[in-house]
Amino acid sequence: MMSSRRARRRQCSAGAGLGPLVQAAIDQPAELSVFGQAIWQALIAPNPQIVLAIGGHHIGDAVLEATNAQGLPVPLLVVDYQHLEQGGGGYLQVWALDLEAGLLQTRAYSPWADANPDAGLPLTPSGLPAARSIAIRRACTLRSEGCRH
């Protein structure tokens, strides 16, 4: 008989390519995918130490603010620019995490477009947010802070 730990590990690795955590069609609000709902319920929601979840390789740039089982906010992000012109135009997100302020600042940018101005691509992707400011809470580490280990 397979141990429950080994069964969970096999289940997680088998599901690794099943889809994104968060999905968002262009100009539509973000939502958990079917795979994302399973990850949310099994891993993220019951664990107050998880303060942020990030996914990619699924078209979109979106943030979904979810509330875990302890009533704490958990931003869920999807970032993927490969659907844009020229396979994504080299766009990436530059992040700055300010722990004192509890903010994650994101900025979309293409170093390739910056280095090749004749290519005609803007430095930030058209039709998508150029920058965001996302509130990030500190992870609770003590039972007195509401953590349940």
N, C-alpha and C positions, 0 to 999 in steps of 0.2 A: 504494500500500500504506500502511495506517495505521501510524504509529509505535507501538511497544509502550507508550510513555508515554501517548499519546492513547487507546489501547485500554483501558489500566488505568483512566484517568480516566473514560471512558465506562462501563466496567463498574461502577465504584464509584458513579457517580451514578445508574445504572440500578437498582442494588440498594439505594439509600438508603431506599426505603419498603417493603422486603421483610420487615421484622420486627425484633424487639428483639435486643440483644446477649445479654442474660440474661433468662430467663423463670422464673417461679415461680408455681405454682398456690397458692391459699390453703392454708396448713398443709402445704406440700410443700417439699422442698429446692430451691434454685436450680440451674439447669442452663443450659448454653449452648444457644441456639436454633440451628437450621440456619444461619441468617444469621450468628449470633454465632460459630459454629465457623469459618466462612469468614473473618470479620474477625480472629478470634484467630490462625488459622494464617498469614494473609497479612500482618497488620500488628502485632498486639500481641506474640505469642510471640517473634518474632525480634528485637524491639527492646527492649533493656534500659532505654532511657530512658523507656519508658512504665511508670508506677508505679501507675496507677489508671484505670479505665474506667467511665463512668457512662452509663446509659441511662434512658429514660422512655417515656411514652406506650404502656406495656404494663402491664396490671394487675399490681400487686405491689409489695412492698417487701422486697428480699432482697439478700444479699451472697454471692457465690461467690468463694472464694479459689482462684486458679489459679496454676500455676507455669510461668514462661516457659522458653524454650529454654536460658537460662543458669542455670536452677535458682532464679531469684528469684521471690518472691511478688508477685502482681498481683491486688489485690481488684477484682472486677467487681460493680458495683451496678446495680440497677434500682429506681427510685422512681417510683411513679405512684399517686395517690390518687383519680383520677377515678371509680373504680368505687364509691366510698363514698357514703353518704347525701348527698343534695343536690348531686350532681355533684362530690363530693370535699370539700364543706364548707369550702373555702378552705385545706385542709391543704397545708403545704409542709414542706420540711426546712431547718432552720437548721443551718449547718455551722460548725465552728470547727476550723481546722487548726493543730496545734501541731507545728511543724517540729523543735523541740528534742527533744520526746518521741517524734516519729514517729507521731503519732496524729491521726486524723480523728474528731472527736466530732460525731455527728449527733443531731438532736432533731426529732421531728415536732411540728408546732404549727399551730394555726389562728388567725390574727389576726382572722378574721371571727367565729369562735365566741367569741373573747375580747371583741370589741366588741358582740356580740349575745347576751348570756347567756340571754335569754328564748327563743332558738331551740332550746335543749335539746341542743346538740351538745357533746361533751366537747372540751377543749382539745387533747387528743391522740387519735388515732384508736383506736377500740375494736378489739381483736383483732390489732393490728399493733404491732411494737416501737415504744415511745415514744422510745427513745434507743438509740444504739449507740456503741461505741468500736472503731474499725477501725485496725489497724496499717498505717502507710504508710511505706515505705522511701524514702530519698533516691534520686534518680535518679543513676545512675553517669554520669560525664562523661569519665572517663579510661580508656584501655586498661588501665592498671594496676589499675583497680577491676573489671575483668572485662567492660568494654564492648567490643563488636565493632561498629565503624562500617563 
